Amino acid sequence: MPRATPPEPTFEQALAELEALVEQLERGDQTLEASLASFERGVALAGICQRALAQAEQRVEILAGKDADARREPLDSAE
């Protein structure tokens, strides 16, 4: 039976987890493997934050009428 994929965290959740990971990495008290796992998770979280910010920027531009030719894309689309 395949595992269910956990839901993607919200922007705020991803940012908070990313900040915690950065603090852990900056302390330097993790093993190399743990540090690599933290870094890998951090890259994924940064991607989630970047997508959320890009979607928010698109919505603001559309709502502000700055890009009259802008096409709205579903907010839950994954890249």
Order of alpha helices (4+ residues) and beta strands (2+ residues): alpha-alpha
